[in-house]
Amino acid sequence: QLAEVNAVLAPRTGFEMHPVAGLVSPKAFMDRLDEGVFLSTQYIRHASRPLYTPEPDVVHEIIGHAPSLLHPSLVRLNRAFGKASKRADPSRIEALIRLYWYTLEFGVVEEGGALSVVGAGLLSSFGELGRFEREARLRPFTIEEIASTPFDPTAYQETLFVGPSVDHVVSELVRHLEKISGA
């Protein structure tokens, strides 16, 4: 139950996961991050597609996102996305969605010469987790390229961006997002 997850999250980071009946717009989702609210779906992926689901499900939310909401740097980044989303010109929302997608959903970093997964989409997709190093184009983390790279949520990702570390990705993105939000 999300209440059990929130009993752990809220006292530590101030975040809570709130249930939603279905998909919400990316902007509505990101806006709530500023308030410490992570909108969470509740359905479970269909048994015919256990390795990947094109829409977020409770496995994705609990295995992928909930742990990141305990990581202080990733909490800071989630809140920065929320602030930027609330204050961004409508023409910049698509770029924000792409930045979120390629970091907090499908983020990868290199640590100690090995790739580490940061994004909830990768962490919750056994199928994609087992193939991305061999089959995805791994590009260096650059905000400008990420912001202009479209994605397809219905299939395994063809391109992923690799940051030099979690701290680097978070600091670069927070700095960028604060410019948008005027913080």
For each residue, the residues with C-beta under 8 A, 3 or more apart:
1: 4 5
2: 5 6 16 17 18 19 40 42
3: 6 7
4: 1 7 8
5: 1 2 8 9 17 62 66
6: 2 3 9 10 16 17
7: 3 4 10 11
8: 4 5 11 12 70
9: 5 6 12 13 15 16 17 66 69 70
10: 6 7 13 14 15 16
11: 7 8
12: 8 9 70
13: 9 10 36 69 70 72 75
14: 10 36 75
15: 9 10 36 37 38 69 75 78
16: 2 6 9 10 36 37 38
17: 2 5 6 9 37 38 39 40 61 65 66 69
18: 2 32 37 38 39 40
19: 2 40 41 42
20: 23 24 39 40 41 42
21: 42
22: 41
23: 20 41 55 56
24: 20 28 29 39
25: 28 29
26: 29 30 93 97 100
27: 30 31 85 93 97
28: 24 25 31 32 39
29: 24 25 26 32 33 39
30: 26 27 33 81 82 84 85 96 97 100
31: 27 28 34 35 82 85 86
32: 18 28 29 35 37 38 39 82
33: 29 30 36 37 38 78 79 81 82 85
34: 31 79 82 83 85 86
35: 31 32 82
36: 13 14 15 16 33 79
37: 15 16 17 18 32 33
38: 15 16 17 18 32 33 61 65 69 78
39: 17 18 20 24 28 29 32
40: 2 17 18 19 20 56 58 61 65
41: 19 20 22 23 55 56 57 58 60 61
42: 2 19 20 21 58
43: 57 58
44: 57 58 59
45: 49 50 53 57 59 60
46: 49 53
47: 50
48:
49: 45 46 52 53
50: 45 47 126
51: 125 126 127 128
52: 49 125 127 128 156
53: 45 46 49 56 57 59 60 125
54: 153 154 155
55: 23 41 153
56: 23 40 41 53 60 61
57: 41 43 44 45 53 60 61
58: 40 41 42 43 44 61 62
59: 44 45 53 62 63 64 124
60: 41 45 53 56 57 63 64 65 120 121 124 125
61: 17 38 40 41 56 57 58 64 65 66 120
62: 5 58 59 65 66
63: 59 60 66 67 120 123 124
64: 59 60 61 67 68 119 120 121 122 123 124
65: 17 38 40 60 61 62 68 69 104 120
66: 5 9 17 61 62 63 69 70
67: 63 64 70 71 123
68: 64 65 71 74 75 78 104 118 120
69: 9 13 15 17 38 65 66 74 75 78
70: 8 9 12 13 66 67 75
71: 67 68 74 75 166
72: 13 75 76
73: 76 77 166 167 170
74: 68 69 71 77 78 104 118 166 170
75: 13 14 15 68 69 70 71 72 78 79
76: 72 73 79 80 170 174
77: 73 74 80 81 103 104 170 173 174 177
78: 15 33 38 68 69 74 75 81 82 104
79: 33 34 36 75 76 82 83
80: 76 77 83 84 173 174 177 178 181 183
81: 30 33 77 78 84 85 96 99 100 104 177
82: 30 31 32 33 34 35 78 79 85 86
83: 34 79 80 86 87 177 178 181 183
84: 30 80 81 87 88 96 177 178 180 181
85: 27 30 31 33 34 81 82 88 93 96
86: 31 34 82 83 181
87: 83 84 180 181 182
88: 84 85 92 93 96 180 181
89: 92
90: 93
91: 94
92: 88 89 95 96 180
93: 26 27 85 88 90 96 97
94: 91 97 98
95: 92 98 99 147 148
96: 30 81 84 85 88 92 93 99 100 177 180
97: 26 27 30 93 94 100 101
98: 94 95 101 102 146 147 148 149 150 151
99: 81 95 96 102 103 143 146 147 173 176 177
100: 26 30 81 96 97 103 104 105
101: 97 98 104 105 106 121 151 153
102: 98 99 105 106 107 119 146 149 151 160 161
103: 77 99 100 106 107 118 119 146 161 163 169 173
104: 65 68 74 77 78 81 100 101 107 118 119 120
105: 100 101 102 119 120 121 122
106: 101 102 103 119 121 122 151 157 160
107: 102 103 104 117 118 119 122 161 163 169
108: 115 116 117 118 119 122 132 138 160 161 162 163
109: 115 116 118 162 163 164 165 166 168 169
110: 113 114 115 116 162 163 164 165
111: 114 116 165 166
112:
113: 110
114: 110 111
115: 108 109 110 133 138 162
116: 108 109 110 111
117: 107 108 122 123 129
118: 68 74 103 104 107 108 109 122 163 166 169
119: 64 102 103 104 105 106 107 108 122 123
120: 60 61 63 64 65 68 104 105 123 124
121: 60 64 101 105 106 124 125 128 157
122: 64 105 106 107 108 117 118 119 125 128 129 132
123: 63 64 67 117 119 120 129
124: 59 60 63 64 120 121
125: 51 52 53 60 121 122 128 129 156
126: 50 51 129 130
127: 51 52 130 131 156
128: 51 52 121 122 125 131 132 156 157
129: 117 122 123 125 126 132
130: 126 127
131: 127 128 134 135 136 156
132: 108 122 128 129 135 136 138 156 157 160
133: 115 136 138
134: 131
135: 131 132 156
136: 131 132 133 156 157 158 159 160
137: 158 159 160
138: 108 115 132 133 160 161 162
139: 142 145 159 160 161 162
140: 161 162
141: 146 161 162 163 164 168 169 172
142: 139 145 146 161
143: 99 146 147 172 173 176
144: 147 148
145: 139 142 148 149 161
146: 98 99 102 103 141 142 143 149 161
147: 95 98 99 143 144
148: 95 98 144 145
149: 98 102 145 146 159 161
150: 98
151: 98 101 102 106 157 159
152: 155 157 158
153: 54 55 101
154: 54
155: 54 152 158
156: 52 125 127 128 131 132 135 136
157: 106 121 128 132 136 151 152 160
158: 136 137 152 155
159: 136 137 139 149 151
160: 102 106 108 132 136 137 138 139 157
161: 102 103 107 108 138 139 140 141 142 145 146 149
162: 108 109 110 115 138 139 140 141
163: 103 107 108 109 110 118 141 166 168 169 172
164: 109 110 141 168 169
165: 109 110 111 168 169
166: 71 73 74 109 111 118 163 169 170
167: 73 170 171
168: 109 141 163 164 165 171 172
169: 103 107 109 118 141 163 164 165 166 172 173
170: 73 74 76 77 166 167 173 174
171: 167 168 174 175
172: 141 143 163 168 169 175 176
173: 77 80 99 103 143 169 170 176 177
174: 76 77 80 170 171 177 178
175: 171 172 178 179
176: 99 143 172 173 179 180
177: 77 80 81 83 84 96 99 173 174 180 181 183
178: 80 83 84 174 175 181 182 183
179: 175 176 182
180: 84 87 88 92 96 176 177
181: 80 83 84 86 87 88 177 178
182: 87 178 179
183: 80 83 177 178
